[in-house]
C-alpha cells in the first residue's frame, strides 16, 4: 500500500516535471503575442495601402484624376507615418502610390510635381528591386513605364518615346502593365504621326491582351487616327484590325 502511494507520487512528480518542461515562459508568450499583433498591424497597414492603390487606378480610368491623386497621397502619407510600416513591402507600396499619384498629377497639369513624385518612387525602386507586393508589380521597370506615361500625358512625345526605347519589360511583368506600356507607345507614335509604328504597337497589344482592344478607349482613338490619316497600306491594316475587334471607324 505504501509502495503504491510512493509509486503514484513518483508518477505525479514525473508528469509535473514533463508539464513544466512543456510550459512556455510567460514572458516568451507575451513576446510572441506582441509579434503576432505587430505582424497583424503591418498587414492591415499594407492592405489599406493596396486598396487605396487599386481605387486610385479605378478613379484614373474613370477620368477622376483629382480624386485619384487625393486617395493615393493620403494613403502614402498614412503609410509613411505609420509606426507599423516597415520592410520592402512597405517601401514597394509607398512607391506604387507615388507612381499613380504622379500620373494623376500630370493629368491635372502638375507635371513638375509629378516628375518629383516619380523621382522619389525611383529611389524606393532601387531599394526594393522588382517586387509584386499586393499585385502592384512595383520596381525599376514599373517606374520607367510610369515615366513614359507622364511624358505622354505632358505632351513631350519625343522624351516619352526615347524613354520607351530603353525599356525591356521582363517576362514576369503583368499583362496589364505590359499592355499599358504598349498603349502609351501607340499614343506617342500617333501624336508624332508615325502611324506605321503606332499600328505595330497596336498589333502587339492585340496579341498580348485582345480584350484591351475592345475596352480601352485610348486604343480605339489611336486606331481610328491610324485608319484616317495613315498611308493606304497602313490604313487598310488598321481597318482590318478594327473590324476584327468590332471597333467602329
C-alpha positions, 0 to 999 in steps of 0.5 A: 500500500505504501509502495503504491502511494510512493509509486503514484507520487513518483508518477505525479512528480514525473508528469509535473516535471514533463508539464513544466518542461512543456510550459512556455515562459510567460514572458516568451508568450507575451513576446510572441503575442506582441509579434503576432499583433505587430505582424497583424498591424503591418498587414492591415497597414499594407492592405489599406495601402493596396486598396487605396492603390487599386481605387486610385487606378479605378478613379484614373480610368474613370477620368477622376484624376483629382480624386485619384491623386487625393486617395493615393497621397493620403494613403502614402502619407498614412503609410509613411507615418505609420509606426507599423510600416516597415520592410520592402513591402512597405517601401514597394507600396509607398512607391506604387502610390507615388507612381499613380499619384504622379500620373494623376498629377500630370493629368491635372497639369502638375507635371513638375510635381509629378516628375518629383513624385516619380523621382522619389518612387525611383529611389524606393525602386532601387531599394526594393528591386522588382517586387509584386507586393499586393499585385502592384508589380512595383520596381525599376521597370514599373517606374520607367513605364510610369515615366513614359506615361507622364511624358505622354500625358505632358505632351513631350512625345519625343522624351516619352518615346526615347524613354520607351526605347530603353525599356525591356519589360521582363517576362514576369511583368503583368499583362496589364502593365505590359499592355499599358506600356504598349498603349502609351507607345501607340499614343506617342507614335500617333501624336508624332504621326508615325502611324506605321509604328503606332499600328505595330504597337497596336498589333502587339497589344492585340496579341498580348491582351485582345480584350484591351482592344475592345475596352480601352478607349485610348486604343480605339482613338489611336486606331481610328487616327491610324485608319484616317490619316495613315498611308493606304497600306497602313490604313487598310491594316488598321481597318482590318484590325478594327473590324476584327475587334468590332471597333467602329471607324 
